[in-house]
Amino acid sequence: MQFRFDYMKTSPEAFQTMLKLEGFIRASGLEPKLYELIKIRASQINGCAFCINMHTKEARKMGESEQRIYLLNAWREAPFYTDKERAVLELTEAVTRISDNGVSQGLYERVRAHVNEEEYVAIIMAINTINSWNRLAISTGMHPEQD
């Protein structure tokens, strides 16, 4: 992918708006490791190399295991995720691909078995935020730097 332009310099207001969303999520009490799993999984679905690279590094810094990071794209077949994480990952996929099937009542109930309404909203906002970051990065040609 060819870098197109730095949207942060072109539109600092847009960047600040995205940071406000991040601030909301941080203040919501959403578990940081869970948020990183959401970010990685949505970024995998969207094919955002920049964000996958960034958030796998962040997850490692938080103590997330290599195995759980590597198997995230096959979380249904891997026994290393909690029931809550599974429900949230399923919701992440459904919201990221919202036009496919929406969010079923059954999925809503699976997630709500682990979180209250306020936490549910925070999770939805987290999913929306990473999807927005993915779309900004992909549309402007951002790519990871090689280590």
N, C-alpha and C positions, 0 to 999 in steps of 0.2 A: 504494500500500500504506500502510496506517495503522500507525504505530508503536504497539506494544503495551506493551512494558516493556523495561528495560535488564537483560538477563540477567546481565551482568557484576556489577552491584550486587546483584541478587537472589540469585545463587549464585556468589560469588567462587571457591568451590572448583571449580566446573565450568570457569570461565574459567582458573584456574590449571592445571587438567588439560590444557586445550587448549594452553596455553603450554608445558607440558612436552613435548607432542607436537612442537610447533614447535622446541623445543630439541633434541630427538632428531634431527630432520631436519637442522637446522643442523650438528650435530656429526657427522652421517653422511658429510659431504663431498659431498652432492648439489649440483651446480652451481646457484648461486642463480638465474641466468637461466632455466635449465631448470625449476626449481621454479616460477618465475613463469608460465612457459608452461603448466605443469600447472594452476596455480591459475586462470588465465584460462579455459582450455579447459573444465575441470570446471564453473566458474561459469557459463559460457555455456550448457552443457548443462542445468544446474540452474535457470537463469533467475535467478541471484542478482545483481541490479543493484548492491547494496552492494559485493559482492566483485569484480565485474567492474571497477567504478569504481576501487576501491582498488588492485587488482593491475595494471591497465593503467598507472596512475600510477607504481607501484613499478617496473614493467618499464622505463618511460621513464627513470626516475632511474638505472637500472642500465645505460642505454645501448642498450636494445632499440629497434629501428627502428619508426617508425610503421607502415610497410608490413607488417612481420611481425606486429605487433599487430592491424592491421585485417584481415589475411587469415587469422588463426588459425582462425576458424570454417570456413574452406575450405582448410585446410592440405594436403589431398590434391591439390588442383588448383594449388597455388602452389609454385614451384620454389625457395623461399627457406629451406627447412628442411633440416637435415642428416638423414642416414639414422637416426642415433640419435634425434634429436628426433622424427622421423616415427614411429619405433617406440614411443617413450614417449607421444606424443600418442594413438596408436592404443590403447595400453594404458590411458591415462587414460580414453578413451571407453568401453572395455570394462568397466573396473572401476566407473566411474560408473554405467553401465547394466548392472551385473552380472547382473540377472535376465533380460536379453534373450538372451544367448548364452554367458555365462560368459567365461572366458579360454581361447581355443583353444591347443592345443599349438603350432600354427604361430606364433601371436602370441607366445607365451612364447619360442619359439626366435628370433624376430626381435629381441625385446628383449635376450635373453641373448647375442646376437651382439655387443652393444655394452657390456654390463655383466656383472659377476660376481654371484654369489648375494647377497652383502651389499648391493650397490648395488640389486639388484632389490627386496629387502625395503625399502630406504629409499624407493624410488620408490613402491611399494605404500603405504607409510605416508604418503608425501606426498599421494597421491591420496585416501586415506582421510581425512586431516586436512582437506584443503580441502572435501571433501564434508561433513564434520562442521560446519565453519565455515559453509558454505552453508546447511545445514539449521537451524543456530542463528539465522542472520541472517533467513532467510525466515520461520521459525516465530514469531519475536518481532517481526517487522515492521520490521526495520532497512532503511533506504534511504539512498542517497548524498545528500549535501548538494550543492546546485547551486553550481558554481564562480562 
